[in-house]
Amino acid sequence: MVQQLRERLTLLLIALLPLHAFLVTVGTRLLTGKGHAPLAVLALWKEALLGVILVLSVMEVVRATMEGRRTKDKGQRKGHVFWRVDWIDGLILLLLVLAIAVTAFAHQDLRLALLGFKYDFIPLIAFVCLRRVAWSAAFQRMLMRVLLGVGVIVALYGILTAFLPIQFFLRLGYGPAHSLYFADGPLAAFQQVSETTLRRVQGTMSGPNQLGLWLLVPLGVWLSWLVKGRGILEYWNNRTLGYWMSGVLLLGALFLTFSRAAWIAAFVIGVVTIIARVPRRAMKNVVVGSVFIVVGIAVIATLLFPSVLFRLSSSRGHITRPLQAMARMVAHPLGEGLGAAGPASNRVSETCVFLRPQDDPSWAKSTPTLCVFLGTTQVQPVDHVCRCPFLPENWYLQVGVELGILGFVLFIALVVLVLRRLGMQYAVCSMQVCSIAFLSFLGISIAALVLHAWEDSAVAYTVWLLNAAVLTYRRGRASVG
């Protein structure tokens, strides 16, 4: 009974997570009117629901332990295994202890520490707890349907928003300033490709990168169903129109996010799927053909739309900010504490825009609170020095800035170990959830090299919940032994 309730609440959480930013924005608009930042009391619904799920999981573990103690036959005492710790658990516990110690010595800003803890550790703690309980086959089958169904809905809405007028978003509660994030203001309705007027869709989520990365999960479901049990070529004529349309919608929305990191991650998981599932006799032709098509599309797109792919101002930040992060790691090898970099830093800082020295900043005068820099020179506002967030544009380096070189090494070790375990399950497990967990975690881990990929709750909670359903304690032990 408890397991069934936990699984149903988990399905509800996963179904609603990609709608979080949209629902909170609309809810804030209804309760407070226009121009207000998302209400915290509304934004915390997902953590509250996750907390209930974790409490139920702890109840199951305690009950299993008590039943095990009452069992005379030690061979049947299953409850006690839940309290053992493997390498994955150990790395997470070490990271948590390190975070507490470093933060206590680095700064005493409780709000900043809690924000950093929320982004860095809540998904990991949920994973540690939920990999210790059982997940039924019925839950795993329904999970695939929920992910693909919600994915199609989110993708369709995202595509539609590429053509809707700004007044539509304003009525829902979004802010009029596109492409900017204000910690004390409403979400921007959309972002534009830098140096163009081309709109990047974000659908129901808080940004286009977040949408692009989350779409990797339902895309993984679609890929796993496409190749389930047989080769890709055998399935072309054996699927319904609705199935193929769902793939078109997912790929279309992914493309319209103009998230280069999400594009790269989608390409990688697509290639991995082909390599794993295509018959050997057709492997060479399929791989060569796929690469040729992708390269051809990239060359044509580069020639026709160079500003879309290269985006010099954005690309420059993806180079300079990781270098700055590495310099800070060298300067503070023990770490600067939770929240010192990344999305937590963004929440407590002013909004800063960095322009080239030759750019015209006059457009920003309509938003006097916006911090504007020409190169390294602050030109707006003039009454104080701006406190800008530090965004390394790399999740691994973000952890390194916060937790030092040791934390950086431990987190990379955790990612490699989880990928290895998931890859082993992907090779031998017949359940689709194994494929989805491996492909989505692989894609997000790659994107994390150039983005704060784990900052969005829909991405982080969904992927780590998938991992928990695959890397249950006994299965994780079996996969290495």
C-alpha positions as CSV (number, residue, x, y, z in Angstrom):
1,M,0.0,0.0,0.0
2,V,2.8,2.4,0.9
3,Q,4.8,1.5,-2.2
4,Q,1.8,2.0,-4.4
5,L,1.2,5.4,-3.0
6,R,4.8,6.4,-3.3
7,E,4.9,5.3,-6.9
8,R,1.8,7.2,-7.8
9,L,3.1,10.4,-6.2
10,T,6.4,9.9,-8.0
11,L,4.5,9.7,-11.3
12,L,2.6,12.8,-10.4
13,L,5.8,14.7,-9.5
14,I,7.5,13.7,-12.8
15,A,4.5,14.6,-14.8
16,L,4.2,18.1,-13.3
17,L,7.9,19.0,-13.0
18,P,8.3,20.3,-16.6
19,L,5.2,22.5,-16.0
20,H,6.6,24.0,-12.8
21,A,7.7,27.4,-14.1
22,F,4.5,27.9,-16.1
23,L,2.2,26.9,-13.3
24,V,4.1,29.1,-10.7
25,T,4.1,32.1,-13.1
26,V,0.4,31.8,-13.8
27,G,-0.4,31.2,-10.1
28,T,1.6,34.3,-9.1
29,R,-0.2,36.4,-11.7
30,L,-3.6,35.2,-10.3
31,L,-2.7,35.9,-6.7
32,T,-0.6,39.0,-6.8
33,G,-1.1,40.6,-10.3
34,K,1.4,41.6,-12.9
35,G,5.1,42.3,-12.4
36,H,5.9,40.1,-9.4
37,A,8.6,37.5,-8.9
38,P,7.3,33.9,-8.6
39,L,5.9,33.3,-5.1
40,A,8.2,31.1,-3.0
41,V,5.3,29.4,-1.4
42,L,4.1,28.2,-4.8
43,A,7.6,27.4,-6.1
44,L,8.3,25.0,-3.2
45,W,5.4,22.6,-4.1
46,K,7.9,20.2,-5.8
47,E,10.2,20.0,-2.8
48,A,7.1,19.4,-0.6
49,L,5.9,16.6,-2.8
50,L,9.4,15.1,-3.0
51,G,9.6,15.3,0.8
52,V,6.4,13.2,1.1
53,I,7.8,10.6,-1.3
54,L,11.0,10.4,0.7
55,V,9.1,10.0,4.0
56,L,7.2,7.2,2.4
57,S,10.4,5.6,1.3
58,V,11.9,5.8,4.7
59,M,8.8,4.2,6.2
60,E,9.3,1.3,3.7
61,V,12.9,0.9,4.7
62,V,12.2,0.9,8.4
63,R,9.3,-1.6,8.0
64,A,11.6,-3.9,5.9
65,T,14.3,-3.6,8.6
66,M,11.8,-4.4,11.4
67,E,10.4,-7.4,9.5
68,G,14.0,-8.6,8.8
69,R,14.8,-8.5,12.5
70,R,11.8,-10.6,13.3
71,T,12.8,-13.2,10.7
72,K,14.7,-16.1,12.3
73,D,16.2,-17.3,9.0
74,K,19.1,-14.9,8.4
75,G,19.0,-15.7,4.7
76,Q,15.6,-14.1,4.5
77,R,16.6,-10.9,6.4
78,K,16.4,-8.5,3.5
79,G,15.8,-5.3,5.5
80,H,19.4,-4.9,6.7
81,V,20.8,-4.5,3.2
82,F,19.2,-1.1,2.9
83,W,21.5,0.4,5.5
84,R,24.7,-0.7,3.7
85,V,26.7,1.9,1.7
86,D,28.3,1.3,-1.7
87,W,30.8,3.5,-3.6
88,I,28.0,5.7,-5.0
89,D,26.5,6.4,-1.6
90,G,30.0,6.9,-0.2
91,L,30.9,9.6,-2.7
92,I,27.7,11.4,-2.1
93,L,28.1,11.3,1.6
94,L,31.7,12.5,1.3
95,L,30.5,15.4,-0.9
96,L,27.9,16.3,1.6
97,V,30.3,16.3,4.6
98,L,32.8,18.3,2.5
99,A,30.2,20.9,1.6
100,I,29.2,21.4,5.2
101,A,32.8,21.8,6.3
102,V,33.8,24.1,3.5
103,T,30.8,26.3,3.8
104,A,31.1,26.6,7.6
105,F,34.6,28.0,7.2
106,A,34.1,30.0,3.9
107,H,31.0,32.1,4.7
108,Q,28.2,32.4,7.2
109,D,25.5,33.4,4.7
110,L,22.7,30.9,5.5
111,R,20.4,31.8,2.6
112,L,23.2,31.4,0.1
113,A,24.2,28.0,1.7
114,L,20.6,26.8,1.6
115,L,20.2,27.8,-2.1
116,G,23.5,26.0,-2.9
117,F,22.3,22.9,-1.0
118,K,19.0,23.0,-2.9
119,Y,20.7,22.9,-6.3
120,D,23.6,20.6,-5.5
121,F,22.3,18.1,-3.0
122,I,18.6,17.7,-2.9
123,P,18.5,15.6,-6.1
124,L,21.5,13.5,-4.8
125,I,19.8,12.9,-1.4
126,A,16.6,11.9,-3.1
127,F,18.6,9.4,-5.2
128,V,20.3,7.9,-2.2
129,C,17.0,7.3,-0.4
130,L,14.9,6.1,-3.4
131,R,17.4,3.6,-4.7
132,R,16.8,1.7,-1.5
133,V,13.2,0.9,-2.2
134,A,11.5,-1.3,-4.8
135,W,10.0,0.0,-8.0
136,S,7.4,-2.2,-9.6
137,A,7.3,-3.2,-13.3
138,A,3.9,-1.5,-13.6
139,F,5.4,1.8,-12.3
140,Q,8.2,1.6,-14.8
141,R,5.9,1.0,-17.8
142,M,3.6,3.8,-16.7
143,L,6.7,6.1,-16.3
144,M,7.6,5.7,-19.9
145,R,4.1,6.7,-21.0
146,V,4.0,9.7,-18.7
147,L,7.4,11.0,-19.9
148,L,6.5,10.6,-23.6
149,G,3.0,12.0,-23.2
150,V,4.1,15.0,-21.1
151,G,7.0,15.5,-23.5
152,V,4.7,15.8,-26.5
153,I,2.5,18.3,-24.7
154,V,5.4,20.4,-23.6
155,A,7.0,20.2,-27.1
156,L,3.8,21.2,-28.8
157,Y,3.2,24.2,-26.5
158,G,6.9,25.2,-27.0
159,I,6.5,25.2,-30.8
160,L,3.4,27.3,-30.5
161,T,5.1,29.9,-28.3
162,A,7.5,30.6,-31.1
163,F,4.7,32.4,-32.9
164,L,2.6,33.9,-30.1
165,P,2.6,37.7,-29.5
166,I,4.2,39.2,-26.4
167,Q,0.8,40.2,-25.1
168,F,-0.1,36.5,-24.6
169,F,2.8,36.0,-22.3
170,L,2.2,39.3,-20.4
171,R,-1.4,38.1,-19.6
172,L,0.0,34.9,-18.1
173,G,2.3,36.8,-15.8
174,Y,5.6,36.8,-17.7
175,G,7.8,39.9,-17.8
176,P,8.2,42.2,-20.9
177,A,12.0,42.1,-20.9
178,H,13.2,39.2,-23.0
179,S,16.5,37.3,-22.5
180,L,17.0,38.7,-19.0
181,Y,16.7,37.1,-15.5
182,F,15.7,39.3,-12.6
183,A,15.8,37.6,-9.2
184,D,13.1,40.0,-7.9
185,G,11.0,40.0,-11.1
186,P,8.8,37.7,-13.2
187,L,10.3,35.3,-15.7
188,A,11.1,36.6,-19.2
189,A,8.6,35.4,-21.7
190,F,11.3,34.1,-24.0
191,Q,15.0,34.6,-25.0
192,Q,16.4,35.7,-28.3
193,V,19.5,34.3,-30.1
194,S,22.2,36.8,-29.2
195,E,22.8,39.5,-31.9
196,T,19.6,38.6,-33.7
197,T,15.8,38.9,-33.2
198,L,15.3,35.2,-33.6
199,R,13.2,33.8,-30.7
200,R,14.4,30.8,-28.6
201,V,11.4,28.9,-27.3
202,Q,11.3,27.9,-23.6
203,G,7.8,26.5,-23.5
204,T,6.6,25.8,-20.0
205,M,10.1,26.1,-18.5
206,S,12.2,28.9,-17.3
207,G,14.6,29.1,-20.2
208,P,15.4,27.5,-23.6
209,N,18.5,25.6,-22.3
210,Q,16.3,24.1,-19.5
211,L,13.7,23.0,-22.1
212,G,16.2,21.6,-24.5
213,L,17.9,19.5,-21.8
214,W,14.6,18.2,-20.3
215,L,13.5,17.2,-23.8
216,L,16.4,14.7,-23.8
217,V,14.4,12.6,-21.4
218,P,11.3,12.0,-23.5
219,L,13.5,11.9,-26.6
220,G,15.3,9.0,-24.9
221,V,11.9,7.3,-24.4
222,W,11.1,7.7,-28.1
223,L,14.5,6.4,-29.1
224,S,14.1,3.4,-26.8
225,W,10.7,2.5,-28.2
226,L,12.0,3.0,-31.7
227,V,14.6,0.3,-31.4
228,K,13.0,-1.8,-28.7
229,G,14.1,-5.4,-29.2
230,R,15.1,-5.1,-32.9
231,G,17.0,-3.0,-35.3
232,I,16.0,0.5,-36.3
233,L,15.6,-0.4,-40.0
234,E,13.0,-3.1,-39.2
235,Y,10.8,-0.6,-37.4
236,W,10.3,2.1,-40.0
237,N,7.0,0.7,-41.3
238,N,5.8,-0.7,-38.0
239,R,4.9,2.4,-36.1
240,T,1.8,4.5,-36.1
241,L,1.5,8.0,-37.4
242,G,1.1,9.3,-33.9
243,Y,4.3,7.7,-32.8
244,W,6.3,9.4,-35.6
245,M,4.5,12.7,-35.0
246,S,5.6,12.6,-31.4
247,G,9.2,12.3,-32.5
248,V,8.8,15.2,-35.0
249,L,7.4,17.4,-32.2
250,L,10.2,16.5,-29.7
251,L,12.9,17.2,-32.3
252,G,11.2,20.3,-33.6
253,A,10.9,21.8,-30.1
254,L,14.5,20.8,-29.3
255,F,15.7,22.5,-32.5
256,L,13.7,25.7,-31.7
257,T,15.4,26.1,-28.3
258,F,18.6,26.8,-30.2
259,S,20.5,25.3,-27.3
260,R,23.7,24.1,-28.9
261,A,24.5,22.0,-25.7
262,A,21.2,20.2,-26.0
263,W,21.8,19.6,-29.7
264,I,25.2,18.1,-29.1
265,A,23.8,15.9,-26.3
266,A,20.9,14.7,-28.5
267,F,23.3,13.8,-31.3
268,V,25.5,11.8,-28.8
269,I,22.6,9.8,-27.4
270,G,21.3,9.2,-30.9
271,V,24.7,7.8,-32.0
272,V,24.9,5.7,-28.8
273,T,21.5,4.3,-29.5
274,I,22.4,3.5,-33.1
275,I,25.6,1.8,-32.1
276,A,23.9,-0.3,-29.4
277,R,20.9,-1.4,-31.4
278,V,21.6,-1.5,-35.2
279,P,22.6,-4.9,-36.5
280,R,26.3,-5.2,-37.2
281,R,25.8,-5.8,-40.9
282,A,24.0,-2.4,-41.2
283,M,26.1,-0.5,-38.7
284,K,28.6,1.1,-41.1
285,N,26.0,2.3,-43.5
286,V,23.7,3.7,-40.8
287,V,26.5,5.5,-38.8
288,V,28.2,6.9,-41.9
289,G,24.9,8.0,-43.3
290,S,23.8,9.6,-40.0
291,V,27.0,11.5,-39.6
292,F,27.0,12.6,-43.2
293,I,23.4,14.0,-42.8
294,V,24.2,15.8,-39.6
295,V,27.4,17.3,-40.9
296,G,25.7,18.4,-44.1
297,I,22.9,20.1,-42.1
298,A,25.5,21.8,-39.9
299,V,27.5,23.1,-42.9
300,I,24.4,24.4,-44.6
301,A,23.1,26.0,-41.4
302,T,26.5,27.6,-40.8
303,L,26.5,29.2,-44.2
304,L,23.0,30.4,-44.1
305,F,22.8,31.4,-40.4
306,P,26.3,31.9,-39.0
307,S,25.1,34.1,-36.1
308,V,22.8,31.4,-34.9
309,L,25.4,28.8,-34.5
310,F,28.5,30.8,-33.5
311,R,26.9,33.6,-31.4
312,L,30.2,35.3,-30.7
313,S,29.1,37.1,-27.6
314,S,27.7,33.9,-26.1
315,S,30.6,31.7,-27.2
316,R,33.1,34.1,-25.7
317,G,31.5,33.6,-22.3
318,H,31.7,29.8,-22.6
319,I,35.4,30.2,-23.0
320,T,36.3,33.0,-20.5
321,R,34.0,32.0,-17.6
322,P,35.4,28.4,-17.2
323,L,38.9,30.0,-17.3
324,Q,37.8,32.4,-14.5
325,A,36.4,29.4,-12.6
326,M,39.7,27.5,-12.8
327,A,41.6,30.6,-11.7
328,R,39.3,30.8,-8.6
329,M,39.8,27.2,-7.9
330,V,43.6,27.8,-7.9
331,A,43.2,30.8,-5.7
332,H,40.8,29.0,-3.3
333,P,41.7,25.3,-3.5
334,L,39.6,24.4,-0.5
335,G,36.5,26.0,-2.0
336,E,34.4,29.1,-1.4
337,G,31.3,27.3,0.0
338,L,27.9,26.4,-1.2
339,G,26.3,29.1,-3.4
340,A,29.5,30.8,-4.3
341,A,28.9,30.0,-8.0
342,G,26.1,29.0,-10.4
343,P,22.4,29.3,-10.0
344,A,22.5,30.0,-6.3
345,S,24.8,32.9,-6.9
346,N,22.4,34.1,-9.6
347,R,19.5,34.2,-7.1
348,V,21.2,36.6,-4.7
349,S,23.0,38.9,-7.2
350,E,22.0,41.7,-9.5
351,T,21.3,41.1,-13.2
352,C,24.4,42.0,-15.3
353,V,24.8,42.3,-19.0
354,F,28.2,42.3,-20.6
355,L,28.5,44.0,-23.9
356,R,31.4,44.5,-26.3
357,P,33.3,47.8,-26.0
358,Q,31.9,48.9,-29.4
359,D,28.2,48.1,-28.6
360,D,25.6,50.8,-27.9
361,P,24.1,50.4,-24.3
362,S,21.4,53.0,-24.7
363,W,18.7,50.4,-25.0
364,A,19.2,49.5,-21.3
365,K,18.2,53.0,-20.1
366,S,14.6,51.9,-20.0
367,T,15.6,49.4,-17.2
368,P,17.7,51.5,-14.8
369,T,18.2,48.7,-12.3
370,L,20.0,46.6,-15.0
371,C,23.8,46.5,-14.6
372,V,25.4,47.1,-17.9
373,F,29.1,46.6,-18.7
374,L,31.0,47.7,-21.8
375,G,33.9,45.2,-21.7
376,T,34.9,45.4,-18.1
377,T,33.7,49.0,-17.5
378,Q,30.4,49.4,-15.7
379,V,28.2,52.1,-17.4
380,Q,24.9,51.5,-15.6
381,P,23.9,52.2,-12.9
382,V,26.3,54.9,-11.7
383,D,25.3,55.1,-8.0
384,H,26.9,51.8,-6.9
385,V,29.1,49.0,-7.9
386,C,27.1,46.0,-9.1
387,R,27.2,42.6,-7.5
388,C,27.2,40.3,-10.4
389,P,26.6,36.5,-10.2
390,F,29.5,34.1,-11.0
391,L,28.4,31.7,-13.6
392,P,31.2,29.3,-14.8
393,E,29.0,27.8,-17.5
394,N,30.2,24.4,-16.4
395,W,28.6,22.4,-13.6
396,Y,31.8,20.5,-12.8
397,L,33.8,23.7,-12.4
398,Q,30.9,25.2,-10.4
399,V,31.2,22.4,-7.9
400,G,35.0,23.0,-7.9
401,V,34.6,26.7,-7.0
402,E,32.1,25.8,-4.3
403,L,33.8,22.7,-2.8
404,G,37.4,23.1,-3.9
405,I,39.6,20.8,-5.9
406,L,38.7,17.8,-3.7
407,G,35.0,18.4,-4.3
408,F,35.7,18.7,-8.0
409,V,37.4,15.4,-8.1
410,L,34.8,13.6,-6.0
411,F,31.9,14.9,-8.2
412,I,33.6,13.8,-11.4
413,A,34.2,10.4,-9.8
414,L,30.5,10.2,-8.9
415,V,29.4,11.0,-12.5
416,V,31.8,8.5,-14.0
417,L,30.8,5.7,-11.6
418,V,27.1,6.4,-12.1
419,L,27.6,6.4,-15.9
420,R,29.5,3.1,-15.7
421,R,26.8,1.4,-13.6
422,L,24.0,2.8,-15.9
423,G,26.0,1.7,-19.0
424,M,26.3,-1.8,-17.6
425,Q,22.5,-1.9,-17.0
426,Y,21.9,-0.5,-20.5
427,A,23.8,-3.4,-22.0
428,V,22.0,-6.2,-20.1
429,C,18.7,-4.8,-18.8
430,S,15.5,-5.5,-20.9
431,M,13.5,-2.8,-19.2
432,Q,13.1,0.5,-21.1
433,V,13.7,2.6,-17.9
434,C,17.4,1.3,-18.0
435,S,17.8,2.8,-21.5
436,I,16.2,6.1,-20.6
437,A,18.2,6.5,-17.4
438,F,21.5,5.9,-19.2
439,L,20.8,8.0,-22.3
440,S,19.4,11.0,-20.3
441,F,22.2,11.0,-17.7
442,L,24.8,10.7,-20.5
443,G,23.2,13.6,-22.3
444,I,23.0,15.9,-19.3
445,S,26.5,15.0,-18.2
446,I,27.8,16.1,-21.6
447,A,25.8,19.3,-21.5
448,A,27.1,20.1,-18.0
449,L,30.5,20.7,-19.6
450,V,29.2,23.9,-21.1
451,L,26.1,24.7,-19.0
452,H,24.7,24.7,-15.5
453,A,22.8,21.6,-16.7
454,W,21.6,20.4,-13.3
455,E,20.1,23.7,-12.1
456,D,16.6,23.1,-13.3
457,S,14.5,21.0,-11.0
458,A,12.6,19.2,-13.8
459,V,15.9,18.0,-15.2
460,A,17.7,17.2,-11.9
461,Y,14.8,15.5,-10.1
462,T,13.5,13.5,-13.1
463,V,17.0,12.2,-14.1
464,W,18.0,11.2,-10.6
465,L,14.7,9.6,-9.9
466,L,15.2,7.5,-13.1
467,N,18.6,6.6,-11.8
468,A,17.1,5.5,-8.5
469,A,14.7,3.2,-10.3
470,V,17.5,1.6,-12.2
471,L,20.4,1.6,-9.7
472,T,18.5,0.1,-6.8
473,Y,20.9,-1.1,-4.1
474,R,20.8,-4.8,-5.0
475,R,20.9,-4.1,-8.7
476,G,23.8,-1.7,-8.3
477,R,25.7,-4.4,-6.3
478,A,24.9,-7.0,-8.9
479,S,26.1,-4.8,-11.7
480,V,29.6,-4.8,-10.4
481,G,29.8,-8.2,-8.9
